[in-house]
Amino acid sequence: MQEQEALELTRFEIARIIGARALQLSLGAPPLIQVSKGIIDPIALAREEFKSGIIPLMVCRE
């Protein structure tokens, strides 16, 4: 049961991950996905990276 719970992120964890990645992008970090010309917002770009599953951040629950 704990393994299944570990695979699912809460909405708060998702918001924190997307926010942290958006901050990195706004400070000049290179995007990890192919950027289309329509996306210039770091939050939208971070959401796309999250949907792709390639954000290099990890959630540690204690």
mmCIF file as Biopython writes it, N, C-alpha, C and O atoms, coordinates in Angstrom:
data_model
#
loop_
_atom_site.group_PDB
_atom_site.id
_atom_site.type_symbol
_atom_site.label_atom_id
_atom_site.label_alt_id
_atom_site.label_comp_id
_atom_site.label_asym_id
_atom_site.label_entity_id
_atom_site.label_seq_id
_atom_site.pdbx_PDB_ins_code
_atom_site.Cartn_x
_atom_site.Cartn_y
_atom_site.Cartn_z
_atom_site.occupancy
_atom_site.B_iso_or_equiv
_atom_site.auth_seq_id
_atom_site.auth_asym_id
_atom_site.pdbx_PDB_model_num
ATOM 1   N N  . MET A ? 1  ? 0.817  -1.194 0.000   1.0 0.0 1  A 1 
ATOM 2   C CA . MET A ? 1  ? 0.000  0.000  0.000   1.0 0.0 1  A 1 
ATOM 3   C C  . MET A ? 1  ? 0.862  1.259  0.000   1.0 0.0 1  A 1 
ATOM 4   O O  . MET A ? 1  ? 0.508  2.245  -0.647  1.0 0.0 1  A 1 
ATOM 5   N N  . GLN A ? 2  ? 1.977  1.242  0.709   1.0 0.0 2  A 1 
ATOM 6   C CA . GLN A ? 2  ? 2.832  2.417  0.753   1.0 0.0 2  A 1 
ATOM 7   C C  . GLN A ? 2  ? 3.463  2.704  -0.598  1.0 0.0 2  A 1 
ATOM 8   O O  . GLN A ? 2  ? 3.683  3.867  -0.936  1.0 0.0 2  A 1 
ATOM 9   N N  . GLU A ? 3  ? 3.756  1.680  -1.371  1.0 0.0 3  A 1 
ATOM 10  C CA . GLU A ? 3  ? 4.336  1.890  -2.696  1.0 0.0 3  A 1 
ATOM 11  C C  . GLU A ? 3  ? 3.344  2.609  -3.602  1.0 0.0 3  A 1 
ATOM 12  O O  . GLU A ? 3  ? 3.730  3.501  -4.356  1.0 0.0 3  A 1 
ATOM 13  N N  . GLN A ? 4  ? 2.076  2.232  -3.537  1.0 0.0 4  A 1 
ATOM 14  C CA . GLN A ? 4  ? 1.062  2.866  -4.374  1.0 0.0 4  A 1 
ATOM 15  C C  . GLN A ? 4  ? 0.881  4.333  -3.971  1.0 0.0 4  A 1 
ATOM 16  O O  . GLN A ? 4  ? 0.731  5.196  -4.835  1.0 0.0 4  A 1 
ATOM 17  N N  . GLU A ? 5  ? 0.894  4.616  -2.684  1.0 0.0 5  A 1 
ATOM 18  C CA . GLU A ? 5  ? 0.762  5.990  -2.219  1.0 0.0 5  A 1 
ATOM 19  C C  . GLU A ? 5  ? 1.963  6.827  -2.632  1.0 0.0 5  A 1 
ATOM 20  O O  . GLU A ? 5  ? 1.818  8.017  -2.910  1.0 0.0 5  A 1 
ATOM 21  N N  . ALA A ? 6  ? 3.139  6.227  -2.678  1.0 0.0 6  A 1 
ATOM 22  C CA . ALA A ? 6  ? 4.348  6.958  -3.036  1.0 0.0 6  A 1 
ATOM 23  C C  . ALA A ? 6  ? 4.336  7.370  -4.506  1.0 0.0 6  A 1 
ATOM 24  O O  . ALA A ? 6  ? 4.986  8.350  -4.872  1.0 0.0 6  A 1 
ATOM 25  N N  . LEU A ? 7  ? 3.613  6.646  -5.349  1.0 0.0 7  A 1 
ATOM 26  C CA . LEU A ? 7  ? 3.591  6.964  -6.765  1.0 0.0 7  A 1 
ATOM 27  C C  . LEU A ? 7  ? 2.670  8.137  -7.086  1.0 0.0 7  A 1 
ATOM 28  O O  . LEU A ? 7  ? 2.836  8.785  -8.120  1.0 0.0 7  A 1 
ATOM 29  N N  . GLU A ? 8  ? 1.715  8.415  -6.226  1.0 0.0 8  A 1 
ATOM 30  C CA . GLU A ? 8  ? 0.753  9.479  -6.476  1.0 0.0 8  A 1 
ATOM 31  C C  . GLU A ? 8  ? 1.164  10.742 -5.723  1.0 0.0 8  A 1 
ATOM 32  O O  . GLU A ? 8  ? 1.422  10.699 -4.520  1.0 0.0 8  A 1 
ATOM 33  N N  . LEU A ? 9  ? 1.222  11.852 -6.429  1.0 0.0 9  A 1 
ATOM 34  C CA . LEU A ? 9  ? 1.547  13.126 -5.807  1.0 0.0 9  A 1 
ATOM 35  C C  . LEU A ? 9  ? 0.262  13.861 -5.453  1.0 0.0 9  A 1 
ATOM 36  O O  . LEU A ? 9  ? -0.732 13.779 -6.175  1.0 0.0 9  A 1 
ATOM 37  N N  . THR A ? 10 ? 0.291  14.577 -4.339  1.0 0.0 10 A 1 
ATOM 38  C CA . THR A ? 10 ? -0.863 15.391 -3.977  1.0 0.0 10 A 1 
ATOM 39  C C  . THR A ? 10 ? -0.865 16.658 -4.830  1.0 0.0 10 A 1 
ATOM 40  O O  . THR A ? 10 ? 0.132  16.978 -5.478  1.0 0.0 10 A 1 
ATOM 41  N N  . ARG A ? 11 ? -1.972 17.364 -4.827  1.0 0.0 11 A 1 
ATOM 42  C CA . ARG A ? 11 ? -2.046 18.600 -5.617  1.0 0.0 11 A 1 
ATOM 43  C C  . ARG A ? 11 ? -1.072 19.643 -5.080  1.0 0.0 11 A 1 
ATOM 44  O O  . ARG A ? 11 ? -0.605 20.499 -5.831  1.0 0.0 11 A 1 
ATOM 45  N N  . PHE A ? 12 ? -0.765 19.577 -3.791  1.0 0.0 12 A 1 
ATOM 46  C CA . PHE A ? 12 ? 0.174  20.518 -3.198  1.0 0.0 12 A 1 
ATOM 47  C C  . PHE A ? 12 ? 1.605  20.213 -3.632  1.0 0.0 12 A 1 
ATOM 48  O O  . PHE A ? 12 ? 2.390  21.125 -3.891  1.0 0.0 12 A 1 
ATOM 49  N N  . GLU A ? 13 ? 1.937  18.934 -3.710  1.0 0.0 13 A 1 
ATOM 50  C CA . GLU A ? 13 ? 3.259  18.538 -4.189  1.0 0.0 13 A 1 
ATOM 51  C C  . GLU A ? 13 ? 3.437  18.908 -5.663  1.0 0.0 13 A 1 
ATOM 52  O O  . GLU A ? 13 ? 4.502  19.368 -6.072  1.0 0.0 13 A 1 
ATOM 53  N N  . ILE A ? 14 ? 2.398  18.705 -6.440  1.0 0.0 14 A 1 
ATOM 54  C CA . ILE A ? 14 ? 2.458  19.064 -7.863  1.0 0.0 14 A 1 
ATOM 55  C C  . ILE A ? 14 ? 2.665  20.568 -8.014  1.0 0.0 14 A 1 
ATOM 56  O O  . ILE A ? 14 ? 3.482  21.007 -8.822  1.0 0.0 14 A 1 
ATOM 57  N N  . ALA A ? 15 ? 1.926  21.356 -7.238  1.0 0.0 15 A 1 
ATOM 58  C CA . ALA A ? 15 ? 2.064  22.814 -7.309  1.0 0.0 15 A 1 
ATOM 59  C C  . ALA A ? 15 ? 3.468  23.248 -6.906  1.0 0.0 15 A 1 
ATOM 60  O O  . ALA A ? 15 ? 4.033  24.159 -7.511  1.0 0.0 15 A 1 
ATOM 61  N N  . ARG A ? 16 ? 4.028  22.610 -5.901  1.0 0.0 16 A 1 
ATOM 62  C CA . ARG A ? 16 ? 5.379  22.958 -5.437  1.0 0.0 16 A 1 
ATOM 63  C C  . ARG A ? 16 ? 6.424  22.612 -6.487  1.0 0.0 16 A 1 
ATOM 64  O O  . ARG A ? 16 ? 7.348  23.390 -6.724  1.0 0.0 16 A 1 
ATOM 65  N N  . ILE A ? 17 ? 6.284  21.462 -7.111  1.0 0.0 17 A 1 
ATOM 66  C CA . ILE A ? 17 ? 7.232  21.034 -8.139  1.0 0.0 17 A 1 
ATOM 67  C C  . ILE A ? 17 ? 7.168  21.971 -9.341  1.0 0.0 17 A 1 
ATOM 68  O O  . ILE A ? 17 ? 8.201  22.419 -9.839  1.0 0.0 17 A 1 
ATOM 69  N N  . ILE A ? 18 ? 5.968  22.264 -9.801  1.0 0.0 18 A 1 
ATOM 70  C CA . ILE A ? 18 ? 5.815  23.151 -10.962 1.0 0.0 18 A 1 
ATOM 71  C C  . ILE A ? 18 ? 6.327  24.553 -10.629 1.0 0.0 18 A 1 
ATOM 72  O O  . ILE A ? 18 ? 6.977  25.189 -11.458 1.0 0.0 18 A 1 
ATOM 73  N N  . GLY A ? 19 ? 6.039  25.031 -9.431  1.0 0.0 19 A 1 
ATOM 74  C CA . GLY A ? 19 ? 6.521  26.355 -9.030  1.0 0.0 19 A 1 
ATOM 75  C C  . GLY A ? 19 ? 8.036  26.432 -8.938  1.0 0.0 19 A 1 
ATOM 76  O O  . GLY A ? 19 ? 8.641  27.416 -9.365  1.0 0.0 19 A 1 
ATOM 77  N N  . ALA A ? 20 ? 8.647  25.395 -8.381  1.0 0.0 20 A 1 
ATOM 78  C CA . ALA A ? 20 ? 10.107 25.377 -8.269  1.0 0.0 20 A 1 
ATOM 79  C C  . ALA A ? 20 ? 10.762 25.321 -9.641  1.0 0.0 20 A 1 
ATOM 80  O O  . ALA A ? 20 ? 11.758 26.003 -9.885  1.0 0.0 20 A 1 
ATOM 81  N N  . ARG A ? 21 ? 10.207 24.511 -10.536 1.0 0.0 21 A 1 
ATOM 82  C CA . ARG A ? 21 ? 10.773 24.405 -11.885 1.0 0.0 21 A 1 
ATOM 83  C C  . ARG A ? 21 ? 10.549 25.701 -12.665 1.0 0.0 21 A 1 
ATOM 84  O O  . ARG A ? 21 ? 11.421 26.117 -13.429 1.0 0.0 21 A 1 
ATOM 85  N N  . ALA A ? 22 ? 9.393  26.345 -12.484 1.0 0.0 22 A 1 
ATOM 86  C CA . ALA A ? 22 ? 9.129  27.622 -13.156 1.0 0.0 22 A 1 
ATOM 87  C C  . ALA A ? 22 ? 10.121 28.688 -12.690 1.0 0.0 22 A 1 
ATOM 88  O O  . ALA A ? 22 ? 10.566 29.513 -13.488 1.0 0.0 22 A 1 
ATOM 89  N N  . LEU A ? 23 ? 10.463 28.672 -11.418 1.0 0.0 23 A 1 
ATOM 90  C CA . LEU A ? 23 ? 11.459 29.610 -10.907 1.0 0.0 23 A 1 
ATOM 91  C C  . LEU A ? 23 ? 12.810 29.360 -11.562 1.0 0.0 23 A 1 
ATOM 92  O O  . LEU A ? 23 ? 13.489 30.303 -11.967 1.0 0.0 23 A 1 
ATOM 93  N N  . GLN A ? 24 ? 13.203 28.094 -11.667 1.0 0.0 24 A 1 
ATOM 94  C CA . GLN A ? 24 ? 14.466 27.761 -12.329 1.0 0.0 24 A 1 
ATOM 95  C C  . GLN A ? 24 ? 14.468 28.261 -13.771 1.0 0.0 24 A 1 
ATOM 96  O O  . GLN A ? 24 ? 15.453 28.837 -14.234 1.0 0.0 24 A 1 
ATOM 97  N N  . LEU A ? 25 ? 13.368 28.040 -14.474 1.0 0.0 25 A 1 
ATOM 98  C CA . LEU A ? 25 ? 13.276 28.469 -15.871 1.0 0.0 25 A 1 
ATOM 99  C C  . LEU A ? 25 ? 13.338 29.990 -15.992 1.0 0.0 25 A 1 
ATOM 100 O O  . LEU A ? 25 ? 13.974 30.514 -16.907 1.0 0.0 25 A 1 
ATOM 101 N N  . SER A ? 26 ? 12.688 30.693 -15.083 1.0 0.0 26 A 1 
ATOM 102 C CA . SER A ? 26 ? 12.689 32.154 -15.147 1.0 0.0 26 A 1 
ATOM 103 C C  . SER A ? 26 ? 14.062 32.738 -14.829 1.0 0.0 26 A 1 
ATOM 104 O O  . SER A ? 26 ? 14.369 33.864 -15.222 1.0 0.0 26 A 1 
ATOM 105 N N  . LEU A ? 27 ? 14.885 31.972 -14.116 1.0 0.0 27 A 1 
ATOM 106 C CA . LEU A ? 27 ? 16.237 32.427 -13.796 1.0 0.0 27 A 1 
ATOM 107 C C  . LEU A ? 27 ? 17.261 31.993 -14.835 1.0 0.0 27 A 1 
ATOM 108 O O  . LEU A ? 27 ? 18.458 32.221 -14.661 1.0 0.0 27 A 1 
ATOM 109 N N  . GLY A ? 28 ? 16.798 31.366 -15.918 1.0 0.0 28 A 1 
ATOM 110 C CA . GLY A ? 28 ? 17.697 31.062 -17.023 1.0 0.0 28 A 1 
ATOM 111 C C  . GLY A ? 28 ? 18.049 29.605 -17.229 1.0 0.0 28 A 1 
ATOM 112 O O  . GLY A ? 28 ? 18.892 29.296 -18.071 1.0 0.0 28 A 1 
ATOM 113 N N  . ALA A ? 29 ? 17.428 28.694 -16.486 1.0 0.0 29 A 1 
ATOM 114 C CA . ALA A ? 29 ? 17.703 27.269 -16.695 1.0 0.0 29 A 1 
ATOM 115 C C  . ALA A ? 29 ? 17.192 26.849 -18.072 1.0 0.0 29 A 1 
ATOM 116 O O  . ALA A ? 29 ? 16.148 27.328 -18.515 1.0 0.0 29 A 1 
ATOM 117 N N  . PRO A ? 30 ? 17.911 25.968 -18.746 1.0 0.0 30 A 1 
ATOM 118 C CA . PRO A ? 30 ? 17.454 25.538 -20.073 1.0 0.0 30 A 1 
ATOM 119 C C  . PRO A ? 30 ? 16.234 24.623 -19.964 1.0 0.0 30 A 1 
ATOM 120 O O  . PRO A ? 30 ? 16.184 23.777 -19.072 1.0 0.0 30 A 1 
ATOM 121 N N  . PRO A ? 31 ? 15.265 24.775 -20.841 1.0 0.0 31 A 1 
ATOM 122 C CA . PRO A ? 31 ? 14.103 23.875 -20.829 1.0 0.0 31 A 1 
ATOM 123 C C  . PRO A ? 31 ? 14.507 22.467 -21.239 1.0 0.0 31 A 1 
ATOM 124 O O  . PRO A ? 31 ? 15.422 22.283 -22.042 1.0 0.0 31 A 1 
ATOM 125 N N  . LEU A ? 32 ? 13.825 21.483 -20.688 1.0 0.0 32 A 1 
ATOM 126 C CA . LEU A ? 32 ? 14.144 20.084 -20.948 1.0 0.0 32 A 1 
ATOM 127 C C  . LEU A ? 32 ? 13.286 19.480 -22.047 1.0 0.0 32 A 1 
ATOM 128 O O  . LEU A ? 32 ? 13.461 18.315 -22.405 1.0 0.0 32 A 1 
ATOM 129 N N  . ILE A ? 33 ? 12.359 20.266 -22.586 1.0 0.0 33 A 1 
ATOM 130 C CA . ILE A ? 33 ? 11.518 19.799 -23.683 1.0 0.0 33 A 1 
ATOM 131 C C  . ILE A ? 33 ? 11.687 20.748 -24.859 1.0 0.0 33 A 1 
ATOM 132 O O  . ILE A ? 33 ? 12.208 21.854 -24.717 1.0 0.0 33 A 1 
ATOM 133 N N  . GLN A ? 34 ? 11.242 20.300 -26.007 1.0 0.0 34 A 1 
ATOM 134 C CA . GLN A ? 34 ? 11.260 21.156 -27.194 1.0 0.0 34 A 1 
ATOM 135 C C  . GLN A ? 34 ? 10.237 22.270 -26.993 1.0 0.0 34 A 1 
ATOM 136 O O  . GLN A ? 34 ? 9.057  21.999 -26.770 1.0 0.0 34 A 1 
ATOM 137 N N  . VAL A ? 35 ? 10.680 23.505 -27.072 1.0 0.0 35 A 1 
ATOM 138 C CA . VAL A ? 35 ? 9.808  24.646 -26.805 1.0 0.0 35 A 1 
ATOM 139 C C  . VAL A ? 35 ? 9.152  25.101 -28.100 1.0 0.0 35 A 1 
ATOM 140 O O  . VAL A ? 35 ? 9.829  25.404 -29.083 1.0 0.0 35 A 1 
ATOM 141 N N  . SER A ? 36 ? 7.820  25.144 -28.087 1.0 0.0 36 A 1 
ATOM 142 C CA . SER A ? 36 ? 7.117  25.704 -29.238 1.0 0.0 36 A 1 
ATOM 143 C C  . SER A ? 36 ? 7.141  27.227 -29.118 1.0 0.0 36 A 1 
ATOM 144 O O  . SER A ? 36 ? 7.307  27.761 -28.021 1.0 0.0 36 A 1 
ATOM 145 N N  . LYS A ? 37 ? 6.981  27.904 -30.208 1.0 0.0 37 A 1 
ATOM 146 C CA . LYS A ? 37 ? 7.095  29.362 -30.206 1.0 0.0 37 A 1 
ATOM 147 C C  . LYS A ? 37 ? 5.985  30.036 -29.411 1.0 0.0 37 A 1 
ATOM 148 O O  . LYS A ? 37 ? 6.137  31.190 -29.011 1.0 0.0 37 A 1 
ATOM 149 N N  . GLY A ? 38 ? 4.876  29.346 -29.173 1.0 0.0 38 A 1 
ATOM 150 C CA . GLY A ? 38 ? 3.764  29.940 -28.449 1.0 0.0 38 A 1 
ATOM 151 C C  . GLY A ? 38 ? 3.956  29.969 -26.943 1.0 0.0 38 A 1 
ATOM 152 O O  . GLY A ? 38 ? 3.277  30.733 -26.257 1.0 0.0 38 A 1 
ATOM 153 N N  . ILE A ? 39 ? 4.858  29.161 -26.412 1.0 0.0 39 A 1 
ATOM 154 C CA . ILE A ? 39 ? 5.040  29.079 -24.960 1.0 0.0 39 A 1 
ATOM 155 C C  . ILE A ? 39 ? 6.210  29.967 -24.547 1.0 0.0 39 A 1 
ATOM 156 O O  . ILE A ? 39 ? 7.362  29.684 -24.876 1.0 0.0 39 A 1 
ATOM 157 N N  . ILE A ? 40 ? 5.904  31.046 -23.823 1.0 0.0 40 A 1 
ATOM 158 C CA . ILE A ? 40 ? 6.959  31.893 -23.280 1.0 0.0 40 A 1 
ATOM 159 C C  . ILE A ? 40 ? 6.840  32.017 -21.761 1.0 0.0 40 A 1 
ATOM 160 O O  . ILE A ? 40 ? 7.745  32.532 -21.104 1.0 0.0 40 A 1 
ATOM 161 N N  . ASP A ? 41 ? 5.737  31.552 -21.215 1.0 0.0 41 A 1 
ATOM 162 C CA . ASP A ? 41 ? 5.486  31.622 -19.783 1.0 0.0 41 A 1 
ATOM 163 C C  . ASP A ? 41 ? 6.214  30.474 -19.084 1.0 0.0 41 A 1 
ATOM 164 O O  . ASP A ? 41 ? 6.019  29.318 -19.461 1.0 0.0 41 A 1 
ATOM 165 N N  . PRO A ? 42 ? 7.054  30.755 -18.068 1.0 0.0 42 A 1 
ATOM 166 C CA . PRO A ? 42 ? 7.775  29.676 -17.389 1.0 0.0 42 A 1 
ATOM 167 C C  . PRO A ? 42 ? 6.851  28.680 -16.686 1.0 0.0 42 A 1 
ATOM 168 O O  . PRO A ? 42 ? 7.187  27.501 -16.578 1.0 0.0 42 A 1 
ATOM 169 N N  . ILE A ? 43 ? 5.699  29.137 -16.210 1.0 0.0 43 A 1 
ATOM 170 C CA . ILE A ? 43 ? 4.774  28.221 -15.537 1.0 0.0 43 A 1 
ATOM 171 C C  . ILE A ? 43 ? 4.169  27.251 -16.543 1.0 0.0 43 A 1 
ATOM 172 O O  . ILE A ? 43 ? 4.050  26.058 -16.264 1.0 0.0 43 A 1 
ATOM 173 N N  . ALA A ? 44 ? 3.787  27.756 -17.708 1.0 0.0 44 A 1 
ATOM 174 C CA . ALA A ? 44 ? 3.243  26.880 -18.750 1.0 0.0 44 A 1 
ATOM 175 C C  . ALA A ? 44 ? 4.292  25.884 -19.215 1.0 0.0 44 A 1 
ATOM 176 O O  . ALA A ? 44 ? 3.978  24.721 -19.469 1.0 0.0 44 A 1 
ATOM 177 N N  . LEU A ? 45 ? 5.523  26.329 -19.328 1.0 0.0 45 A 1 
ATOM 178 C CA . LEU A ? 45 ? 6.607  25.439 -19.732 1.0 0.0 45 A 1 
ATOM 179 C C  . LEU A ? 45 ? 6.862  24.376 -18.665 1.0 0.0 45 A 1 
ATOM 180 O O  . LEU A ? 45 ? 7.085  23.209 -18.989 1.0 0.0 45 A 1 
ATOM 181 N N  . ALA A ? 46 ? 6.828  24.780 -17.393 1.0 0.0 46 A 1 
ATOM 182 C CA . ALA A ? 46 ? 7.010  23.829 -16.296 1.0 0.0 46 A 1 
ATOM 183 C C  . ALA A ? 46 ? 5.873  22.802 -16.269 1.0 0.0 46 A 1 
ATOM 184 O O  . ALA A ? 46 ? 6.109  21.628 -15.987 1.0 0.0 46 A 1 
ATOM 185 N N  . ARG A ? 47 ? 4.645  23.236 -16.559 1.0 0.0 47 A 1 
ATOM 186 C CA . ARG A ? 47 ? 3.518  22.292 -16.624 1.0 0.0 47 A 1 
ATOM 187 C C  . ARG A ? 47 ? 3.725  21.266 -17.730 1.0 0.0 47 A 1 
ATOM 188 O O  . ARG A ? 47 ? 3.454  20.080 -17.540 1.0 0.0 47 A 1 
ATOM 189 N N  . GLU A ? 48 ? 4.204  21.720 -18.884 1.0 0.0 48 A 1 
ATOM 190 C CA . GLU A ? 48 ? 4.458  20.800 -19.998 1.0 0.0 48 A 1 
ATOM 191 C C  . GLU A ? 48 ? 5.559  19.807 -19.634 1.0 0.0 48 A 1 
ATOM 192 O O  . GLU A ? 48 ? 5.464  18.626 -19.966 1.0 0.0 48 A 1 
ATOM 193 N N  . GLU A ? 49 ? 6.598  20.279 -18.956 1.0 0.0 49 A 1 
ATOM 194 C CA . GLU A ? 49 ? 7.656  19.376 -18.509 1.0 0.0 49 A 1 
ATOM 195 C C  . GLU A ? 49 ? 7.106  18.365 -17.507 1.0 0.0 49 A 1 
ATOM 196 O O  . GLU A ? 49 ? 7.476  17.191 -17.538 1.0 0.0 49 A 1 
ATOM 197 N N  . PHE A ? 50 ? 6.221  18.822 -16.616 1.0 0.0 50 A 1 
ATOM 198 C CA . PHE A ? 50 ? 5.635  17.917 -15.628 1.0 0.0 50 A 1 
ATOM 199 C C  . PHE A ? 50 ? 4.784  16.850 -16.304 1.0 0.0 50 A 1 
ATOM 200 O O  . PHE A ? 50 ? 4.853  15.674 -15.947 1.0 0.0 50 A 1 
ATOM 201 N N  . LYS A ? 51 ? 3.979  17.265 -17.285 1.0 0.0 51 A 1 
ATOM 202 C CA . LYS A ? 51 ? 3.143  16.303 -18.014 1.0 0.0 51 A 1 
ATOM 203 C C  . LYS A ? 51 ? 3.998  15.273 -18.737 1.0 0.0 51 A 1 
ATOM 204 O O  . LYS A ? 51 ? 3.609  14.112 -18.865 1.0 0.0 51 A 1 
ATOM 205 N N  . SER A ? 52 ? 5.170  15.705 -19.211 1.0 0.0 52 A 1 
ATOM 206 C CA . SER A ? 52 ? 6.079  14.790 -19.904 1.0 0.0 52 A 1 
ATOM 207 C C  . SER A ? 52 ? 6.818  13.877 -18.932 1.0 0.0 52 A 1 
ATOM 208 O O  . SER A ? 52 ? 7.366  12.851 -19.334 1.0 0.0 52 A 1 
ATOM 209 N N  . GLY A ? 53 ? 6.834  14.248 -17.659 1.0 0.0 53 A 1 
ATOM 210 C CA . GLY A ? 53 ? 7.487  13.421 -16.651 1.0 0.0 53 A 1 
ATOM 211 C C  . GLY A ? 53 ? 8.999  13.557 -16.624 1.0 0.0 53 A 1 
ATOM 212 O O  . GLY A ? 53 ? 9.693  12.621 -16.225 1.0 0.0 53 A 1 
ATOM 213 N N  . ILE A ? 54 ? 9.526  14.705 -17.041 1.0 0.0 54 A 1 
ATOM 214 C CA . ILE A ? 54 ? 10.977 14.852 -17.101 1.0 0.0 54 A 1 
ATOM 215 C C  . ILE A ? 54 ? 11.516 15.957 -16.202 1.0 0.0 54 A 1 
ATOM 216 O O  . ILE A ? 54 ? 12.656 16.385 -16.379 1.0 0.0 54 A 1 
ATOM 217 N N  . ILE A ? 55 ? 10.734 16.423 -15.254 1.0 0.0 55 A 1 
ATOM 218 C CA . ILE A ? 55 ? 11.235 17.449 -14.335 1.0 0.0 55 A 1 
ATOM 219 C C  . ILE A ? 55 ? 12.234 16.785 -13.391 1.0 0.0 55 A 1 
ATOM 220 O O  . ILE A ? 55 ? 11.928 15.758 -12.786 1.0 0.0 55 A 1 
ATOM 221 N N  . PRO A ? 56 ? 13.432 17.370 -13.261 1.0 0.0 56 A 1 
ATOM 222 C CA . PRO A ? 56 ? 14.475 16.745 -12.446 1.0 0.0 56 A 1 
ATOM 223 C C  . PRO A ? 56 ? 14.357 17.070 -10.956 1.0 0.0 56 A 1 
ATOM 224 O O  . PRO A ? 56 ? 15.350 17.425 -10.321 1.0 0.0 56 A 1 
ATOM 225 N N  . LEU A ? 57 ? 13.179 16.955 -10.407 1.0 0.0 57 A 1 
ATOM 226 C CA . LEU A ? 57 ? 12.955 17.218 -8.992  1.0 0.0 57 A 1 
ATOM 227 C C  . LEU A ? 57 ? 12.325 15.993 -8.350  1.0 0.0 57 A 1 
ATOM 228 O O  . LEU A ? 57 ? 11.596 15.239 -8.996  1.0 0.0 57 A 1 
ATOM 229 N N  . MET A ? 58 ? 12.617 15.808 -7.067  1.0 0.0 58 A 1 
ATOM 230 C CA . MET A ? 58 ? 12.136 14.626 -6.369  1.0 0.0 58 A 1 
ATOM 231 C C  . MET A ? 58 ? 11.424 15.060 -5.085  1.0 0.0 58 A 1 
ATOM 232 O O  . MET A ? 58 ? 11.842 16.018 -4.436  1.0 0.0 58 A 1 
ATOM 233 N N  . VAL A ? 59 ? 10.373 14.370 -4.728  1.0 0.0 59 A 1 
ATOM 234 C CA . VAL A ? 59 ? 9.626  14.650 -3.505  1.0 0.0 59 A 1 
ATOM 235 C C  . VAL A ? 59 ? 10.021 13.626 -2.452  1.0 0.0 59 A 1 
ATOM 236 O O  . VAL A ? 59 ? 9.917  12.419 -2.671  1.0 0.0 59 A 1 
ATOM 237 N N  . CYS A ? 60 ? 10.476 14.125 -1.306  1.0 0.0 60 A 1 
ATOM 238 C CA . CYS A ? 60 ? 10.830 13.244 -0.187  1.0 0.0 60 A 1 
ATOM 239 C C  . CYS A ? 60 ? 9.829  13.494 0.931   1.0 0.0 60 A 1 
ATOM 240 O O  . CYS A ? 60 ? 9.735  14.607 1.449   1.0 0.0 60 A 1 
ATOM 241 N N  . ARG A ? 61 ? 9.094  12.478 1.294   1.0 0.0 61 A 1 
ATOM 242 C CA . ARG A ? 61 ? 8.112  12.596 2.374   1.0 0.0 61 A 1 
ATOM 243 C C  . ARG A ? 61 ? 8.713  12.021 3.646   1.0 0.0 61 A 1 
ATOM 244 O O  . ARG A ? 61 ? 9.354  10.971 3.639   1.0 0.0 61 A 1 
ATOM 245 N N  . GLU A ? 62 ? 8.489  12.729 4.718   1.0 0.0 62 A 1 
ATOM 246 C CA . GLU A ? 62 ? 9.005  12.241 5.999   1.0 0.0 62 A 1 
ATOM 247 C C  . GLU A ? 62 ? 7.906  12.113 7.010   1.0 0.0 62 A 1 
ATOM 248 O O  . GLU A ? 62 ? 8.157  11.714 8.148   1.0 0.0 62 A 1 
#
